[in-house]
């Protein structure tokens, strides 16, 4: 890195840290947890708002057995905001591979136990966050029971977050609409965080089962719309079987717009952050085996400003967003460097 670039990067991060902006990021588990690792290097006033519709895997079993909200995505975000050197990271990530606990994650069990000795699920999250000494705050989007209902293009109605994409894939069709089985109200602390935010980020994450569900919670969309924060949508790098096969970034945005309840107050976000970098041939073949491909930008929709960069990095057998570069570009725009948005 040239010295001028080093000085510039240091200056941006240093100034942002002095300002210490309030950032609210919406998403699900994997996508949101990845970018949190980059955002936390710029500010400690970071709030991760997590959807709680998961009904699969360890989370689904605990939800069914104990009647608690699913802890898995919450756990991922708590770990993302924890000290990377904290020994608790390894413990909270540990998954049992035999016996009656097979398939369960220790962090999920810990959150379930903490819920049992706390006043509610939110209090359990807060106390768990204290144990891991995280930078920022993790909030569930709601404390109400959140059950997703999907209407497929073939007319089939499917209930349950994990079941909806599986049904769409099996029927070789796509998801037309997502709704809630029963209304759910936003956690007041979540609405307060949105109201005071300087930056709001939505995504990345599963479009129909992680991103859009936030907008179905009473109070979320309206509060985002009335916020004066800079608002960013972070597009997914890969299409997702059962949800977005064949989708461009423009298709993702149109799906979000179609689920908005308030149509007359302008767009939900100002900036669209998209990857324009390629994958290795090996990674393309690997993802093609499961029916996934890189998301193309497609039509650049107005009035959004686009931030385009080679955001993709390889982590083992998966591709992820470059969390550091993504955070840098977002905070450059926040600092007024609009040349990064075209």
VOBA-1610 file (N, C-alpha, C; in pm, whole numbers, padded with zeros to 5 digits, always signed):
BEGIN
Unk+00084-00119+00000Unk+00000+00000+00000Unk+00089+00126+00000Unk+00059+00219-00093Unk+00135+00343-00097Unk+00110+00426+00028Unk+00210+00510+00060Unk+00203+00586+00186Unk+00084+00681+00188Unk+00052+00741+00071Unk-00062+00835+00065Unk-00192+00761+00096Unk-00205+00641+00038Unk-00325+00561+00062Unk-00333+00519+00207Unk-00219+00483+00266Unk-00216+00444+00408Unk-00262+00560+00496Unk-00210+00680+00468Unk-00246+00798+00547Unk-00393+00828+00532Unk-00444+00817+00407Unk-00587+00846+00382Unk-00675+00747+00458Unk-00640+00619+00452Unk-00720+00517+00520Unk-00718+00538+00670Unk-00601+00568+00722Unk-00590+00593+00865Unk-00675+00713+00905Unk-00673+00818+00823Unk-00746+00940+00854Unk-00896+00916+00856Unk-00949+00845+00757Unk-01091+00816+00751Unk-01136+00738+00875Unk-01063+00632+00907Unk-01100+00551+01022Unk-01088+00631+01151Unk-00982+00711+01161Unk-00959+00791+01281Unk-01070+00894+01302Unk-01108+00962+01194Unk-01212+01065+01205Unk-01347+01002+01237Unk-01377+00889+01172Unk-01504+00821+01199Unk-01510+00778+01345Unk-01398+00728+01397Unk-01395+00686+01537Unk-01421+00804+01630Unk-01371+00922+01593Unk-01395+01042+01674Unk-01543+01077+01671Unk-01604+01070+01553Unk-01747+01099+01541Unk-01831+00991+01609Unk-01780+00867+01602Unk-01848+00753+01664Unk-01996+00748+01626Unk-02026+00737+01497Unk-02166+00741+01452Unk-02247+00623+01504Unk-02376+00645+01514Unk-02468+00538+01551Unk-02511+00464+01425Unk-02482+00335+01421Unk-02511+00253+01303Unk-02608+00143+01342Unk-02712+00127+01261Unk-02808+00018+01280Unk-02805-00069+01156Unk-02779-00198+01175Unk-02770-00291+01063Unk-02873-00402+01078Unk-02953-00423+00974Unk-03058-00525+00972Unk-03014-00646+00891Unk-03051-00765+00938Unk-03022-00884+00859Unk-03056-01010+00934Unk-03002-01121+00881Unk-03020-01249+00946Unk-02890-01289+01014Unk-02852-01413+01001Unk-02736-01462+01074Unk-02604-01446+01003Unk-02579-01525+00899Unk-02448-01528+00836Unk-02412-01396+00769Unk-02500-01345+00682Unk-02470-01222+00608Unk-02445-01104+00699Unk-02531-01085+00798Unk-02516-00972+00889Unk-02392-00987+00976Unk-02370-01107+01027Unk-02255-01127+01117Unk-02123-01100+01046Unk-02116-01130+00916Unk-01994-01104+00840Unk-01962-00955+00836Unk-02059-00872+00800Unk-02029-00729+00785Unk-02011-00659+00920Unk-02068-00714+01026Unk-02051-00653+01158Unk-01904-00650+01197Unk-01828-00749+01153Unk-01686-00756+01188Unk-01608-00640+01128Unk-01654-00587+01017Unk-01590-00470+00959Unk-01641-00341+01020Unk-01770-00331+01043Unk-01831-00208+01095Unk-01782-00175+01236Unk-01758-00278+01318Unk-01723-00253+01458Unk-01585-00189+01474Unk-01505-00189+01367Unk-01373-00126+01373Unk-01380+00025+01362Unk-01499+00077+01324Unk-01515+00221+01305Unk-01596+00288+01416Unk-01681+00213+01481Unk-01768+00272+01583Unk-01806+00167+01687Unk-01826+00212+01810Unk-01875+00119+01913Unk-02024+00143+01942Unk-02084+00233+01864Unk-02229+00256+01877Unk-02299+00186+01760Unk-02285+00055+01761Unk-02334-00030+01654Unk-02445-00120+01707Unk-02558-00119+01637Unk-02671-00202+01677Unk-02706-00299+01564Unk-02704-00427+01594Unk-02745-00529+01499Unk-02888-00569+01530Unk-02977-00553+01432Unk-03118-00592+01449Unk-03140-00721+01371Unk-03182-00824+01442Unk-03185-00959+01386Unk-03327-01012+01376Unk-03358-01071+01262Unk-03489-01134+01245Unk-03497-01261+01331Unk-03616-01296+01374Unk-03633-01411+01464Unk-03740-01507+01410Unk-03733-01532+01280Unk-03830-01624+01218Unk-03775-01764+01195Unk-03649-01787+01230Unk-03585-01916+01203Unk-03658-02030+01272Unk-03681-02139+01198Unk-03746-02256+01256Unk-03675-02386+01217Unk-03549-02373+01174Unk-03474-02490+01133Unk-03354-02517+01221Unk-03295-02635+01208Unk-03174-02670+01281Unk-03190-02666+01431Unk-03080-02633+01500Unk-03080-02626+01646Unk-03179-02521+01696Unk-03183-02406+01629Unk-03275-02299+01670Unk-03419-02345+01664Unk-03452-02416+01555Unk-03589-02463+01539Unk-03628-02563+01646Unk-03535-02652+01682Unk-03563-02751+01787Unk-03588-02683+01921Unk-03504-02584+01953Unk-03521-02514+02081Unk-03649-02431+02080Unk-03682-02375+01966Unk-03805-02297+01955Unk-03927-02385+01978Unk-03922-02506+01920Unk-04034-02599+01934Unk-04041-02659+02075Unk-03925-02698+02129Unk-03923-02767+02258Unk-03947-02673+02376Unk-03889-02553+02370Unk-03892-02462+02485Unk-03983-02342+02467Unk-04033-02323+02346Unk-04121-02209+02322Unk-04051-02076+02327Unk-03919-02075+02297Unk-03844-01950+02297Unk-03824-01903+02153Unk-03783-01778+02136Unk-03749-01729+02004Unk-03617-01794+01960Unk-03596-01813+01831Unk-03478-01885+01783Unk-03348-01808+01815Unk-03251-01874+01877Unk-03131-01803+01920Unk-03016-01801+01820Unk-03022-01881+01713Unk-02906-01901+01627Unk-02850-01775+01563Unk-02935-01698+01495Unk-02888-01577+01428Unk-02842-01473+01529Unk-02911-01468+01641Unk-02871-01377+01750Unk-02730-01414+01796Unk-02707-01544+01817Unk-02575-01591+01861Unk-02466-01552+01763Unk-02492-01570+01633Unk-02392-01535+01532Unk-02352-01388+01540Unk-02450-01302+01562Unk-02421-01158+01566Unk-02350-01119+01696Unk-02386-01182+01806Unk-02315-01157+01932Unk-02169-01195+01916Unk-02143-01310+01854Unk-02005-01354+01834Unk-01929-01259+01741Unk-01998-01206+01640Unk-01932-01113+01547Unk-01888-00985+01617Unk-01959-00946+01720Unk-01927-00823+01791Unk-01840-00846+01914Unk-01809-00972+01940Unk-01724-01004+02054Unk-01577-00987+02018Unk-01492-00984+02120Unk-01348-00979+02100Unk-01304-01106+02027Unk-01234-01090+01915Unk-01193-01205+01835Unk-01103-01301+01912Unk-01037-01251+02014Unk-00945-01335+02090Unk-01011-01398+02213Unk-01137-01367+02234Unk-01207-01417+02352Unk-01225-01569+02341Unk-01182-01642+02443Unk-01192-01788+02440Unk-01338-01831+02434Unk-01429-01744+02478Unk-01571-01779+02472Unk-01620-01793+02330Unk-01550-01730+02234Unk-01588-01745+02094Unk-01591-01892+02053Unk-01484-01962+02083Unk-01475-02104+02046Unk-01583-02185+02116Unk-01608-02152+02242Unk-01708-02225+02319Unk-01848-02202+02262Unk-01881-02077+02231Unk-02015-02044+02181Unk-02037-02097+02039Unk-01929-02126+01968Unk-01940-02178+01831Unk-01942-02331+01828Unk-01917-02394+01940Unk-01905-02540+01944Unk-02039-02607+01917Unk-02037-02706+01827Unk-02158-02782+01794Unk-02137-02928+01832Unk-02231-02983+01907Unk-02223-03123+01949Unk-02246-03214+01828Unk-02167-03321+01818Unk-02179-03409+01702Unk-02220-03552+01735Unk-02262-03574+01860Unk-02311-03707+01895Unk-02398-03699+02020Unk-02464-03808+02050Unk-02551-03811+02167Unk-02681-03736+02145Unk-02754-03715+02253Unk-02883-03647+02243Unk-02871-03500+02207Unk-02752-03444+02227Unk-02730-03304+02193Unk-02678-03285+02051Unk-02669-03393+01975Unk-02617-03385+01839Unk-02693-03280+01757Unk-02618-03193+01691Unk-02678-03087+01609Unk-02699-02957+01683Unk-02695-02961+01815Unk-02715-02840+01893Unk-02583-02764+01907Unk-02595-02633+01907Unk-02481-02545+01926Unk-02479-02497+02071Unk-02359-02496+02133Unk-02351-02457+02273Unk-02404-02315+02295Unk-02372-02225+02204Unk-02419-02088+02218Unk-02571-02079+02220Unk-02637-02161+02137Unk-02783-02164+02136Unk-02836-02214+02270Unk-02773-02320+02324Unk-02816-02374+02452Unk-02794-02273+02564Unk-02683-02200+02555Unk-02655-02098+02656Unk-02763-01989+02655Unk-02797-01942+02535Unk-02902-01840+02524Unk-03036-01893+02572Unk-03065-02020+02544Unk-03189-02081+02591Unk-03192-02085+02743Unk-03079-02124+02804Unk-03070-02129+02950Unk-03080-01989+03010Unk-03013-01893+02946Unk-03018-01755+02995Unk-03160-01699+02987Unk-03234-01740+02884Unk-03374-01697+02873Unk-03455-01749+02991Unk-03422-01870+03035Unk-03494-01930+03148Unk-03475-01857+03278Unk-03362-01789+03295Unk-03336-01718+03421Unk-03346-01566+03405Unk-03396-01522+03289Unk-03409-01378+03262Unk-03556-01341+03251Unk-03581-01211+03249Unk-03720-01165+03243Unk-03784-01191+03107Unk-03703-01188+03000Unk-03753-01219+02865Unk-03633-01245+02775Unk-03660-01272+02649Unk-03554-01305+02553Unk-03458-01189+02534Unk-03509-01068+02530Unk-03424-00951+02513Unk-03328-00937+02631Unk-03378-00959+02751Unk-03292-00952+02869Unk-03184-01060+02863Unk-03220-01177+02811Unk-03122-01286+02796Unk-03013-01247+02696Unk-03051-01182+02587Unk-02953-01136+02488Unk-02860-01033+02550Unk-02917-00940+02625Unk-02837-00835+02688Unk-02735-00894+02786Unk-02780-00990+02866Unk-02690-01050+02965Unk-02583-01138+02899Unk-02620-01207+02792Unk-02521-01286+02717Unk-02419-01195+02651Unk-02465-01081+02599Unk-02374-00983+02539Unk-02274-00932+02641Unk-02319-00917+02765Unk-02228-00873+02872Unk-02121-00979+02900Unk-02162-01105+02896Unk-02067-01214+02922Unk-01954-01212+02819Unk-01989-01187+02692Unk-01889-01187+02586Unk-01827-01049+02563Unk-01871-00948+02639Unk-01814-00814+02633Unk-01812-00762+02489Unk-01927-00760+02425Unk-01932-00724+02283Unk-01921-00573+02263Unk-01880-00537+02142Unk-01879-00397+02098Unk-02013-00370+02032Unk-02096-00289+02093Unk-02227-00260+02035Unk-02339-00336+02104Unk-02451-00347+02031Unk-02573-00406+02087Unk-02638-00497+01984Unk-02694-00608+02029Unk-02772-00697+01943Unk-02915-00696+01992Unk-03008-00671+01899Unk-03150-00665+01933Unk-03232-00756+01842Unk-03330-00826+01896Unk-03425-00894+01809Unk-03520-00790+01751Unk-03565-00810+01629Unk-03654-00711+01569Unk-03787-00707+01643Unk-03826-00819+01705Unk-03950-00828+01781Unk-03936-00935+01888Unk-04018-00926+01990Unk-04026-01033+02090Unk-04150-01118+02069Unk-04231-01083+01969Unk-04351-01160+01937Unk-04314-01284+01856Unk-04399-01384+01862Unk-04378-01504+01782Unk-04383-01465+01635Unk-04278-01497+01563Unk-04264-01453+01423Unk-04261-01575+01332Unk-04374-01605+01271Unk-04383-01719+01180Unk-04408-01669+01039Unk-04316-01702+00949Unk-04328-01656+00811Unk-04420-01745+00730Unk-04496-01682+00640Unk-04584-01754+00548Unk-04547-01709+00407Unk-04518-01805+00321Unk-04481-01773+00184Unk-04587-01815+00084Unk-04613-01726-00010Unk-04702-01762-00122Unk-04614-01780-00245Unk-04615-01900-00301Unk-04532-01929-00417Unk-04603-01888-00546Unk-04526-01879-00653Unk-04582-01837-00781Unk-04686-01934-00834Unk-04680-02061-00788Unk-04778-02161-00833Unk-04904-02161-00745Unk-04911-02067-00652Unk-05028-02055-00566Unk-05017-02128-00434Unk-04917-02210-00416Unk-04900-02287-00293Unk-04866-02194-00175Unk-04925-02221-00059Unk-04898-02146+00063Unk-04815-02235+00155Unk-04701-02182+00200Unk-04609-02260+00283Unk-04578-02181+00410Unk-04581-02250+00523Unk-04557-02185+00652Unk-04423-02230+00710Unk-04342-02135+00756Unk-04215-02167+00820Unk-04095-02123+00738Unk-04004-02049+00801Unk-03890-01993+00729Unk-03808-02098+00654Unk-03779-02210+00719Unk-03695-02312+00656Unk-03769-02390+00548Unk-03900-02396+00558Unk-03979-02476+00465Unk-04009-02401+00335Unk-04016-02269+00340Unk-04058-02191+00222Unk-03962-02208+00105Unk-03832-02181+00122Unk-03741-02200+00006Unk-03731-02344-00039Unk-03742-02440+00054Unk-03737-02581+00016Unk-03855-02616-00073Unk-03974-02563-00039Unk-04093-02592-00119Unk-04082-02528-00257Unk-04029-02406-00262Unk-04014-02338-00391Unk-03916-02412-00481Unk-03807-02459-00421Unk-03707-02533-00498Unk-03764-02665-00548Unk-03836-02735-00461Unk-03893-02865-00499Unk-03995-02852-00611Unk-04071-02744-00608Unk-04175-02722-00709Unk-04121-02651-00833Unk-03993-02620-00831Unk-03929-02548-00942Unk-04003-02420-00975Unk-04037-02347-00869Unk-04105-02219-00885Unk-04033-02117-00797Unk-04092-02002-00776Unk-04028-01900-00695Unk-04126-01840-00595Unk-04072-01768-00498Unk-04154-01705-00395Unk-04215-01577-00450Unk-04344-01564-00432Unk-04415-01446-00481Unk-04433-01342-00372Unk-04465-01388-00252Unk-04497-01295-00143Unk-04464-01360-00009Unk-04415-01278+00083Unk-04389-01322+00220Unk-04476-01239+00314Unk-04534-01305+00413Unk-04615-01234+00513Unk-04594-01301+00648Unk-04658-01246+00752Unk-04652-01305+00885Unk-04782-01377+00915Unk-04773-01488+00984Unk-04892-01563+01022Unk-04980-01479+01114Unk-04917-01410+01209Unk-04988-01318+01297Unk-04907-01190+01308Unk-04971-01075+01330Unk-04898-00949+01338Unk-04795-00951+01451Unk-04686-00879+01432Unk-04580-00869+01532Unk-04536-00724+01542Unk-04515-00678+01665Unk-04475-00539+01689Unk-04325-00531+01714Unk-04265-00423+01669Unk-04121-00404+01687Unk-04087-00384+01834Unk-03972-00435+01875Unk-03919-00408+02008Unk-03897-00258+02021Unk-03947-00193+02127Unk-03931-00048+02141Unk-03785-00003+02132Unk-03693-00081+02189Unk-03551-00046+02182Unk-03499-00047+02038Unk-03558-00132+01956Unk-03519-00135+01815Unk-03563-00008+01744Unk-03685+00035+01770Unk-03734+00159+01710Unk-03653+00279+01758Unk-03617+00280+01886Unk-03535+00390+01939Unk-03400+00395+01870Unk-03341+00278+01845Unk-03211+00273+01777Unk-03221+00329+01636Unk-03329+00297+01565Unk-03348+00349+01429Unk-03364+00501+01431Unk-03441+00551+01525Unk-03468+00694+01533Unk-03342+00776+01555Unk-03247+00722+01628Unk-03127+00798+01661Unk-03008+00764+01572Unk-03029+00679+01471Unk-02919+00631+01388Unk-02865+00739+01294Unk-02735+00733+01269Unk-02671+00814+01165Unk-02661+00737+01035Unk-02650+00606+01046Unk-02640+00518+00930Unk-02729+00397+00953Unk-02808+00360+00850Unk-02891+00240+00855Unk-02851+00150+00739Unk-02826+00023+00770Unk-02782-00073+00668Unk-02880-00191+00668Unk-02925-00228+00549Unk-03012-00345+00536Unk-02944-00447+00447Unk-02930-00572+00497Unk-02862-00676+00423Unk-02715-00677+00455Unk-02643-00778+00402Unk-02693-00885+00316Unk-02765-00993+00396Unk-02828-01084+00322Unk-02900-01193+00386Unk-03001-01252+00291Unk-03059-01363+00328Unk-03162-01427+00245Unk-03275-01327+00221Unk-03304-01299+00094Unk-03394-01191+00060Unk-03532-01206+00124Unk-03594-01321+00103Unk-03733-01339+00147Unk-03745-01387+00291Unk-03640-01446+00345Unk-03653-01502+00480Unk-03567-01433+00585Unk-03483-01337+00544Unk-03403-01262+00642Unk-03415-01111+00628Unk-03417-01061+00504Unk-03418-00917+00481Unk-03560-00860+00483Unk-03644-00907+00392Unk-03781-00856+00382Unk-03861-00873+00511Unk-03845-00984+00587Unk-03926-00999+00708Unk-03917-00882+00807Unk-03807-00810+00810Unk-03798-00693+00898Unk-03908-00592+00866Unk-03938-00577+00738Unk-04036-00477+00695Unk-04179-00518+00728Unk-04199-00644+00765Unk-04332-00694+00799Unk-04367-00667+00946Unk-04267-00626+01024Unk-04289-00599+01166Unk-04344-00459+01183Unk-04454-00446+01257Unk-04519-00316+01274Unk-04422-00213+01330Unk-04410-00101+01259Unk-04329+00010+01307Unk-04193+00022+01242Unk-04139-00087+01186Unk-04003-00084+01133Unk-03993+00002+01007Unk-04074-00028+00906Unk-04064+00045+00780Unk-04090+00194+00799Unk-04194+00227+00873Unk-04228+00369+00893Unk-04115+00444+00964Unk-04055+00379+01064Unk-03948+00444+01139Unk-03823+00462+01053Unk-03792+00365+00968Unk-03680+00379+00875Unk-03708+00493+00777Unk-03829+00498+00724Unk-03865+00600+00625Unk-03852+00740+00683Unk-03889+00759+00808Unk-03886+00893+00868Unk-03750+00929+00925Unk-03657+00834+00929Unk-03523+00860+00981Unk-03444+00950+00886Unk-03360+01034+00941Unk-03273+01121+00860Unk-03136+01057+00837Unk-03118+00934+00878Unk-02990+00864+00861Unk-02960+00840+00714Unk-02833+00819+00682Unk-02795+00769+00551Unk-02830+00621+00548Unk-02896+00577+00440Unk-02949+00441+00436Unk-02887+00362+00320Unk-02838+00243+00352Unk-02768+00158+00256Unk-02835+00022+00246Unk-02845-00028+00124Unk-02884-00167+00102Unk-02761-00241+00049Unk-02721-00348+00116Unk-02606-00427+00074Unk-02656-00552+00002Unk-02632-00558-00127Unk-02681-00668-00208Unk-02604-00797-00185Unk-02671-00909-00203Unk-02607-01040-00187Unk-02507-01065-00300Unk-02407-01145-00272Unk-02308-01180-00373Unk-02357-01294-00462Unk-02426-01392-00400Unk-02470-01510-00473Unk-02623-01522-00469Unk-02679-01581-00574Unk-02821-01614-00571Unk-02841-01731-00475Unk-02965-01747-00430Unk-02994-01851-00331Unk-03102-01945-00384Unk-03071-02074-00393Unk-03171-02170-00440Unk-03298-02163-00356Unk-03413-02163-00423Unk-03540-02156-00354Unk-03586-02015-00325Unk-03496-01916-00341Unk-03534-01777-00312Unk-03508-01682-00429Unk-03386-01685-00483Unk-03350-01580-00578Unk-03276-01631-00701Unk-03298-01754-00742Unk-03232-01806-00862Unk-03270-01720-00982Unk-03168-01672-01056Unk-03192-01589-01172Unk-03211-01442-01142Unk-03210-01403-01015Unk-03232-01264-00977Unk-03107-01179-01002Unk-03128-01057-01051Unk-03024-00955-01052Unk-03039-00872-00924Unk-02943-00780-00903Unk-02958-00689-00789Unk-03085-00606-00804Unk-03119-00569-00927Unk-03242-00492-00950Unk-03366-00572-00909Unk-03364-00702-00936Unk-03476-00788-00896Unk-03489-00793-00744Unk-03374-00799-00673Unk-03377-00796-00527Unk-03445-00669-00477Unk-03406-00555-00534Unk-03460-00427-00490Unk-03610-00419-00520Unk-03650-00465-00639Unk-03793-00462-00674Unk-03874-00549-00578Unk-03819-00661-00535Unk-03889-00747-00439Unk-03908-00676-00306Unk-03804-00605-00262Unk-03815-00527-00138Unk-03921-00419-00153Unk-03918-00348-00265Unk-04016-00242-00290Unk-04158-00298-00292Unk-04176-00417-00348Unk-04309-00478-00358Unk-04366-00512-00221Unk-04280-00532-00122Unk-04326-00567+00012Unk-04340-00445+00103Unk-04302-00328+00054Unk-04317-00207+00136Unk-04465-00169+00148Unk-04502-00131+00268Unk-04641-00093+00293Unk-04665+00055+00265Unk-04560+00136+00281Unk-04571+00281+00262Unk-04510+00316+00127Unk-04594+00352+00031Unk-04548+00371-00106Unk-04520+00518-00141Unk-04563+00611-00057Unk-04561+00752-00099Unk-04461+00838-00024Unk-04360+00777+00036Unk-04263+00857+00111Unk-04121+00836+00061Unk-04108+00805-00067Unk-03976+00789-00123Unk-03917+00652-00098Unk-03793+00631-00145Unk-03728+00499-00133Unk-03691+00467+00011Unk-03675+00338+00036Unk-03640+00293+00170Unk-03493+00319+00201Unk-03409+00324+00098Unk-03266+00349+00120Unk-03213+00442+00011Unk-03094+00498+00037Unk-03033+00595-00054Unk-02929+00530-00145Unk-02854+00435-00089Unk-02740+00376-00159Unk-02757+00225-00173Unk-02713+00173-00288Unk-02712+00030-00313Unk-02566-00014-00326Unk-02524-00102-00237Unk-02385-00149-00234Unk-02380-00286-00301Unk-02309-00296-00415Unk-02311-00420-00491Unk-02170-00464-00528Unk-02155-00594-00544Unk-02028-00653-00585Unk-02018-00655-00737Unk-01905-00607-00790Unk-01882-00619-00935Unk-01757-00701-00965Unk-01710-00774-00863Unk-01593-00860-00880Unk-01632-01001-00915Unk-01543-01072-00982Unk-01573-01208-01025Unk-01527-01314-00927Unk-01568-01436-00954Unk-01528-01553-00876Unk-01430-01636-00958Unk-01354-01717-00891Unk-01269-01811-00962Unk-01357-01916-01031Unk-01304-01975-01136Unk-01380-02080-01205Unk-01416-02194-01110Unk-01324-02225-01020Unk-01348-02333-00925Unk-01467-02301-00835Unk-01474-02176-00785Unk-01585-02138-00697Unk-01717-02134-00774Unk-01713-02089-00898Unk-01835-02089-00979Unk-01889-02231-00995Unk-01799-02324-01022Unk-01842-02464-01038Unk-01896-02520-00908Unk-01831-02484-00798Unk-01875-02532-00666Unk-02016-02485-00635Unk-02043-02357-00658Unk-02175-02303-00631Unk-02279-02350-00731Unk-02236-02374-00856Unk-02329-02421-00958Unk-02389-02556-00921Unk-02313-02636-00846Unk-02361-02767-00804Unk-02486-02757-00717Unk-02500-02646-00644Unk-02619-02627-00559Unk-02718-02530-00622Unk-02695-02494-00749Unk-02788-02408-00819Unk-02773-02260-00789Unk-02653-02220-00747Unk-02628-02080-00711Unk-02528-02019-00808Unk-02543-01889-00833Unk-02455-01817-00926Unk-02436-01674-00875Unk-02330-01605-00921Unk-02311-01466-00880Unk-02430-01378-00920Unk-02467-01286-00834Unk-02576-01193-00863Unk-02523-01082-00953Unk-02580-01069-01070Unk-02543-00961-01162Unk-02613-00831-01119Unk-02552-00718-01151Unk-02610-00590-01110Unk-02742-00565-01182Unk-02746-00591-01313Unk-02868-00567-01387Unk-02892-00419-01406Unk-03017-00382-01421Unk-03053-00241-01438Unk-03022-00161-01311Unk-02962-00045-01327Unk-02936+00043-01213Unk-03058+00132-01194Unk-03128+00108-01086Unk-03257+00171-01063Unk-03242+00310-01001Unk-03327+00400-01043Unk-03335+00533-00982Unk-03435+00529-00869Unk-03418+00612-00766Unk-03318+00720-00748Unk-03196+00675-00669Unk-03169+00545-00663Unk-03061+00494-00580Unk-02924+00530-00637Unk-02829+00555-00549Unk-02689+00574-00585Unk-02617+00440-00563Unk-02538+00400-00659Unk-02473+00269-00652Unk-02327+00280-00606Unk-02289+00192-00516Unk-02150+00178-00473Unk-02104+00042-00523Unk-02017+00042-00623Unk-01975-00084-00687Unk-01827-00108-00660Unk-01797-00231-00617Unk-01660-00264-00580Unk-01643-00416-00584Unk-01518-00460-00589Unk-01489-00603-00580Unk-01495-00642-00432Unk-01615-00673-00385Unk-01637-00700-00243Unk-01621-00847-00206Unk-01602-00934-00304Unk-01605-01077-00276Unk-01470-01129-00230Unk-01473-01211-00124Unk-01354-01282-00077Unk-01394-01427-00053Unk-01296-01515-00061Unk-01322-01657-00039Unk-01285-01694+00102Unk-01378-01759+00172Unk-01354-01809+00307Unk-01379-01960+00305Unk-01270-02037+00291Unk-01286-02181+00280Unk-01361-02217+00153Unk-01475-02286+00167Unk-01554-02326+00052Unk-01666-02227+00020Unk-01663-02110+00085Unk-01770-02012+00067Unk-01715-01877+00022Unk-01799-01799-00043Unk-01763-01661-00074Unk-01842-01570+00020Unk-01777-01466+00065Unk-01836-01372+00159Unk-01802-01230+00116Unk-01868-01133+00177Unk-01831-00993+00158Unk-01698-00965+00229Unk-01617-00883+00167Unk-01498-00831+00232Unk-01545-00726+00332Unk-01554-00766+00459Unk-01615-00680+00562Unk-01539-00550+00580Unk-01407-00555+00572Unk-01327-00434+00591Unk-01348-00335+00477Unk-01346-00384+00354Unk-01365-00296+00238Unk-01508-00241+00236Unk-01604-00325+00267Unk-01743-00281+00270Unk-01762-00168+00372Unk-01708-00187+00492Unk-01719-00083+00595Unk-01650+00045+00550Unk-01532+00031+00490Unk-01458+00148+00443Unk-01541+00229+00343Unk-01601+00162+00247Unk-01679+00233+00144Unk-01802+00300+00205Unk-01868+00235+00295Unk-01987+00295+00358Unk-01948+00419+00437Unk-01839+00410+00513Unk-01800+00524+00595Unk-01738+00636+00512Unk-01682+00603+00396Unk-01636+00709+00305Unk-01754+00792+00258Unk-01863+00726+00225Unk-01984+00800+00185Unk-02038+00880+00302Unk-02038+00820+00419Unk-02083+00891+00540Unk-01999+01016+00564Unk-01870+01008+00536Unk-01781+01122+00557Unk-01789+01225+00444Unk-01872+01196+00343Unk-01894+01295+00239Unk-01820+01268+00110Unk-01754+01152+00097Unk-01683+01120-00025Unk-01779+01053-00123Unk-01864+01133-00186Unk-01970+01079-00273Unk-01915+01026-00404Unk-01784+01044-00430Unk-01726+00987-00551Unk-01728+00834-00545Unk-01741+00782-00423Unk-01747+00637-00408Unk-01885+00583-00445Unk-01982+00671-00460Unk-02116+00630-00500Unk-02146+00693-00636Unk-02183+00615-00732Unk-02205+00665-00867Unk-02351+00644-00908
//
